[in-house]
Amino acid sequence: MSVRTKRVYDPPSPGDGMRVLVMRLWPRGIKKSRVDRWLKELGAEIPLIRAWKSRKLTSWPEFRRRYLAGLKKPAARARLRELKALAKRGRVTLLCACPYESRCHRGLLKRLLA
């Protein structure tokens, strides 16, 4: 499987393959033509995002634990299977608005698919 990650605000490139947005909410200012598929069920849940951004949730390991627990829900599991199937067919680039992959769920998804 060939899975890459990128910020959704970075310009598309020919090597991106299938560009998959993995955010619950559509990012401001992004045209739908810049994304091939939107799997919002693979984004972090809204309460988790709010807790992280408000700094009520202070540790990355706790965010990771809660995010991965959310992927066990039926809707998320179905989308995860869909994402795996896409990755088996060709290159997939996971897109999110977070500036750093090391503190973003898209990095967790990439490792999960590897």
N, C-alpha and C positions, 0 to 999 in steps of 0.2 A: 504494500500500500504506500502511496505517495501522498502524504498530508503535510501541508505547510500552513503557517499562520501569517496573518497580516492585519494591520489596522484597516478598518473599513474606509478611513479617510485617505489612505495611501492610494495613489493612482493604480488602476489595473495594469497588469503586464501580460504579455502573451504566454508566459510560463505559468500563470495562475491556474489554468485548468478550470474546473467547476468552482465558482466563487460562492461559498455558502455562508450566509449571515447566521450567527448563533447568538442572537440577542433577543430578549423578551420584547423590547420596544424598538421600533424603527428609528435609526439614528437621524438626527436633525440634519437637513441639507444634503442627504444622499438620495440620488435618483434611483428608482427601481431598476433602471437599465444597468447599473453598476454591480448588481447582485444577480446570480443565476437562480439561487434557491434560498428561502428563508425558513430555517428550522428553529422557530422561536422557543419551542419546548426544550431545546438544549441550552438556552440561556439561563443564567442564574435567576432564581425566582425573585420577584419584586421585593418582598420583605427582606430577603438576604442582601440584595443590592443596597437597599436603604440603610440597613444596619452597618454594612461595610463603609458606605460613603459618609455616614454620620459618625463614624468611629466608635459606635457602640460595640462593634465586633472588632477587637483589636488584634487578633492573631490570624495570620494567613492559614496556619494549619486548621483552625476552627472553620474558616471560610471554606477551605477545601473539603473538610469533612461534611459540612452541610450541603455543599454543592453536589458532591458525589452521592449523598443520600437522596437528593432530589432527582437524580438520574435513575433511581430505582422505580419511580412512578411509571405506570403503564404508558402514558403518552410520551414521556421522555425515552423510555426503552424502545418504543416503536420508531421514534425519530433517530435514535442511535443505530438501530438496525439499518435504517434507510441510509444514514451517513456511511456506515461500513460498506454497504453495497455500492454506493457511489465511489468510495475510495478504491474498491477492488477493480472498478472499471477504468479508472484513470486518476490523474492528479486532482486533488481537492485542496482549496485554500480556505481555511476557516477565518471568518472575518468578525471583528468586534471593535468597539470604540476605545477600549482600554489602551493606554499608551505603552504598557510594558507587558509582554507575554508572561514574564516570570510571576506576575501578580494578577493574572487574568484566567478566567475559566477556559479560554480557548487553548491555552497551554496544557491545561489538565485534560481537555478532550483529545488533543493531539497525542499525548502520552497514553491515554486510554486506548486509542486506535492503533498504536504502534505494536 
